[in-house]
Structures are given as structure tokens and as C-alpha cells.
């Protein structure tokens, strides 16, 4: 059943933390992170009809939301709920996930790191540049990509995970849809799982992920990579993606996975048009209402090329950094990027300037 009421935090600004800050600034901390919010957008869906309204925090609590009041209040509380540590990594500040594609055909850097030695060196370099997490993938999921056999995927990723787990002080993520790859990767040293199918591609995935007891990223994708860009369609992309991810979170909870180990990803570029991607980017703070950490991966993707006119995926650095900062400014806890150094530098300046402005106003 579709959710009928949604609460999206708005009026976001970098937090000032004093005991009396809520009273002074009129804001509430978002997910115990680095932002406060001063209002909400309340979205009500009645079949095909969607109504959006803005409410200040006081107005939100004073207004009678009718039979949906409990759902609205529950979602509001999830906006404030602290996010748990990710395999020991605190999420009270933005984290960077660096991409290591051990594939010959990924859309941006396919073939550059297909040999284990190349992939390991690249991973080490990304950690030196500031990556908190390395996402190791052996199967391309670009638009139009064909699936590969489990044996081939294992051949690509296991030596890289084994080597990197010994050489870097960063979390290792395995980017896969297959339960056997998940199991073997964690045994080789992976700390978490990143599944573009939200544990739905392989029927055994939920059970295996629960047994492995590691964090899991649940991503939204409309359709299979081979066909997902043929004709994507949504009634309302922001709400439809939220509903799907809420259902997948619930399925994982029923399967025994603890909420503290779940992360969601709205799946920019996976079965989405340009307008869909922009709607998700604009409203990404809504996903904080799921009460779990949010990962956002827009790095070098096609919509950035469309907006900037940069045709080569590898040259879309500036647009990718802008997309990452925009997501972080809406509370996204993890950004998945190719260009770690550029993202880290931009984030450092953004954080310093934001803090400086707040100190000056104080």
C-alpha cells in the first residue's frame, strides 16, 4: 500500500550546537548530523492527486493532520533520529565513498583498473585523497549493460578486496547483486554490501546479508540495467522511489536485518530521465524520513553531461562535485564519487565557509 503522507525537511542550514540552540535558532537537528531544519514540506497523496504545503515547525505540530497524523508524526521523528555508525564509521559528518570499477565496460572508467594491481593502486590512491569507503565492483551496471557470470565477477573482485583490506584504513564495500559474491567478498575482507537491486535480484540476498551481519546499501532502480533507460515512467518520481525504498527497508527488517545496518540510495541515473534525476536531487532530503543513512551517487553521470555539455564522462568533474555538495547540503551522509580529491577539497571549503558564516552571525 502506498504511503499517503510524507514529511520533507526544508530550511536547512549548518548546525550551531549549544544547549539552547533550538530555542535561539528555531531549528531542529537533522539525523543528529551537521544540519538543522526550520520547516517541513508536507506532501499528501490521494490516488493520483498530490498536494504539497509548507509548514513551520510550530505550525506542523499545531495543525490537525486528521487520520494521517500518526504517520506524519512518526516520519517527523525519523528525521531527527540519530544514524548509527557504519561498521564503526560515524555518520555525524559527510563521508566519501570512492569508486573502484574492476570492469572492462563501466560507463566512465571501464578498463582502466581491470587488472588487480591497477585496481589496488587506484584504491590506495583514493584513500590517500580522502575516501572513507572504497566501493569495489566487478560487474558494470551502466545503461545497456549485460549481466556477467558469478564466477567471472568473483575472479575480478576477490583479489582486489583481499589486497585492499590489508593496505588501507578505510571501509571496503562490495558492489554486487549476487548473494554468493556478497558472501565471498565479506570473507575476503569487505565490510559492507552495495546492491543496486536493493537485495531483490537474488532471492537469497536478504537471508545472506542477514547472516553476514554487515551494513547494506539498498538502491532504487527501475528495471534491469540492460533496459532501464528504454522508457522510465513514474507517477511522481520522488514519492514513488521513496515508497519503493520504504518497502525494501521493511522487507529487510522482516528478514532479520537491523535498521542500524541499512542505507538507502535513490539511484540517480538508474531508470530515470533528466527531469527525474533533477526531481530526486532537489528533494533528496525527503529520504531522511526513512530513518536510515542516505547514500547519493551522481558522479560523472549522463544528466551532468546534459546540463553542462561535457560529453566525456571522465571530464565531468566540476558538475559531479557540484552535485555532491548539493546532496550534502540536504543532509546526505555518503556521496559515492570517482573524483575523491576534488570532492574532498570542495567539501573542506564548504564546511569551513559554512562554519565561518555561523560564527560571524553569532
N, C-alpha and C positions, 0 to 999 in steps of 0.2 A: 504494500500500500504506500502511495506517495505521501511524503510529509506535506502538511498544509501550511505550516508557518515556519519562517526562517528568520534568524536574527544575525545581521552582519555588523561588526563593529566599524564605526567611522569616526572621523575627527581624531585621527591617530597622530601622536607626536612622541618624541623620545621622552622616556620617563624621567621624572625628578623624584628621587627617593628620599623622603623624610617621613617621619611617623605621621605627620599631619598633611602629607602631600595630597591625599584625596580631597580633603576639605579646601586646601589652598587652590588647587588647580581644577577641581571639579571633574577629574578623570579617574578611571579605574585601570589598573594594570592588566594588560592583555597576556594571558597564559604565563604569568609570572616572568615575562621576558623584558624587553628593552623599550616597550611602547606602552603608552596609556591611550585609552579611547574615551571620548567625551560624549558620544552619542551612538545610536544604532539605526540601521535601516531595517525596518520590519517588512518582510515580504510575505504576502498571503496568497496562496494558490487555491483557487476553487475551480477544479477541472481545467479548462483552457484559459480561464480568466486569472490574471496575475495583478495584484495591487501592491504598490510599493509606497511606503511612507517613512518619513524621517522622524525620529523621536530623540529628545534629550534624555539623559539618564533618569532624571526625575520624572519626566513625562512617561517614560516606559513603565515605571513601577506604579504610577498613579492610574494609568489607563486600564480600562477593563477590556481584556482580550477575549472575553467570552469563554466558550468551551475549549479554546486553544490556549488558555492562559498557562496551564501547567507545562505544555510543550515549550511555550515561549520562555518561561522562567527557567526550565531545565537547560535549554540551549544557552541562555544568558550565563548561567553558572558555568557551563563548559568553556565559555570564552575566557573565564578568569582562572580556571583550574590549572595549577602548575603542570608542566610537562615533565615526565620522568627522564632520568638520564638514559642516554642511548649507549648501551654497552659500556657504561661508565663515563660517557661524554655528556657534560652538562649542556642543556639547550637554553640556558638563560642569556645567551648571546648568539648571533648568527654563525652558522657553521658552513664550511665549503666542502663539497664533495667533488673531487677531481675524477675525470673520466679516463679510463684506460681501456680502449677498444682493441681486443686481441682478435681482430677480424680483417678479412681482405676487402670487405664491401660496406663498411659503415659510411653514412652519408657525408661525414666531414673529414675523417682521418683514416678511412679504411685502407689497410695495407701498410701504414707507417709503422705499426707496432705488432705486426703479425708474428714475428719471431719472439720467443720468450725473453731473450736477452734485451731486445729493444723495448718490450713492454715493461720489464722490470726497471730498466734505466729510466723510462718515462715516468713510471710511478714514483720512483725515488725523487726525481726532479720535481714532480708536483707537490710532494710532501715538503721538500725544501722551500718551495714557493709559498707554502701556507695551507695546503689541503689538510683538513681534519679527517677526511674519509676518502678512500680510493674505491671507485666502483669498477670492478673488473667484469667485462662482458665478452663472451665468445661467440655470440650469435647476433648478427645485425637485425635490428627491428625497424630499420628505415622504411618509409613507404615503398611498397612493392617487393620487399624482401621475402625470400623463401625460407622456410624453416630448415634447420640442419639436424642431423642425427645426434643423439645424446653422446655417442662415442666421440664424435668429432669435437663437440663442444667441450667435453672433458679434456680432450687432448690439448686444446688451446689454453684453457684457463687454469688447470690444476698446477702445472709447473710455475706459473706466474704467481699464484696465490701462495704457494709454498715458499717461494723465494722472498716475496714482499713481506710476508708475515714475520720473517726473521730480520728484515732490514729496515723497516720503517716503524716509527712511533705514531701510527695512525690506524684508524679502524679500516678493515678490509670488508668490502661489500661484494657479493656475487650477484651479478645482473643476469637472471635466468628465469625461465618459465617452467623448468623441469625439476621434479622432486629429486630425481637421482643426482642431478648436478648440484642441487642445494645440499644434499646430504654429503656428497663427496667434497664439495668446496668447504663446508664448515669443518669437516675432518682435516682438511689441508690447512686450515688457519683463518678462514673467513669468519668475521664477527657478526655479519648481518646479511639479509637477503633483500634484493630489489627485484620485484616481479611486475612487469608491465601488465600482466593479466590479473593482478590482484588475487593471486592464488586460485584462479579459475581455469587455467589452461590444462593443468594436470590434475586429475581427480584426487590424487594422493597428496597434493601440496599442503593443504591445511593441516592434515594429520602429521605430515613430516615436519612442517615448520613448528608445530607444537612440540614435537619430540625434541627438536634441535634446541628449542628454548632460546632463540636469538631474535633480535628485532627484525621486523619485516616491513618493507615499503609496499603498500597496495596502490597501484596506479590505475587510473581510468584510461581505457582505450575503447573506441567504438569500432568493433570489427577486428579482424586479423591484420597484421602488418601488410600482407600481400594485397589486401583490398580496402584497407581502412580509409583511403583518401578518394575512393571512387565517387561516393555521393553521401558524405556525412550529413545527418539531419538531427535536429533536436527541437523539442517544443520550446524550451528555454535552456540554453546550454549550461548556465551556471547552476540552476536548480536541478537539472537532470543529472549532471555529473555529481553534485552533492548527494542526491538520492542514491545513485549507484554506489558511491563510496561508503555512505552510511550503511547500506545493505551489506557490503563486503566486510565492514568492521563488525557488524552484528554477526555475520556468518563465522568470522574468525573467533569472536568471543564464545559463540556456541560450540566451536570446535576446540575450545580449551586454551586459546592464545590469550595471554593477559593484555589488557588495554595498554599498559605501560610500554609494551613492546611493539605497538603498531604505529606506523607513519603512513600518511596518505599523500598522493601526488595527483593533481588534476589532469596530468597527461597532455601538456601542451604539444600540439602537432600530431597527436595520435587520434586520427579520425575527427579532425577539426578543420574548419575553414579559417580564413584570415579573421573574419568577424567573430567566430567562436573563440579563437585564441585571444583576441583583444578583450572580449567579454570576460573571459576567465582571468586574464591579467588584471583587469580593472576591479573585479570583485573577489579576488583571491582571499581576502580576509574572511569571507564567509566560511571557509573551510576550517577556521579555528573553532567553529561551533560543533565540530565533531569530537572535540576534547582530546585530540591526539596531535602529535607534531606534524607539520606540513613540509613537504619537500617540493621544490619547484625547479623544473628543468626546461629552460628556454634556449639554452646555449646554441648559437650558430644555426638555429632552425629557420625553416623556409620563410615564415612570416616576417622575420627580421630582414631577410633579403628583399622581400616585397616592399617593406616600409622604407628601407634605406637605398634600394637599388644596387646593393652589393650582391653580385651573383655567386661569387665563390664562397662556399660555406666557411672555409678556413680564414677568410678575411672579415668575417662578421664579428670581430672582437668588440668594437665600440658599442654596437647595438646590443650585443649579448650582455655586456657589463651594465648597460642602462636597464635592461630587463631584470637582471639580478638585483640591482639596487631598488628598483621599484617594488619587487616582491618583498625584499627585506623591510622596506618602509611600511609594508602591510602586515608584518609580523611573521613572515615565513621563516621557519627555523633553519632550513637547509636549502642551499642552492647548489644544483648539480651543473658543473661548468667544465668546459675544455680549457679555458684560459684562466688558470688559477692565479697567477701573479697579477694580472690586470685586475681581476676581481678583488683580490686581497688589498691592493693599493687603493682602489676606489672605495672600498668599504672602510678602510682606515681613515681616509679623508672624510667620508660621510659621517662616521661616528664622532670624529674629533670636532667637526664643524657643528654637528647637532648638539653635542655637549657644551661647546663654547657658547652657542646661542642661548641655551637654557641658563647657563651660569650668568651670562650677561643680564638676562631678564630678571634673574633673582636679585 
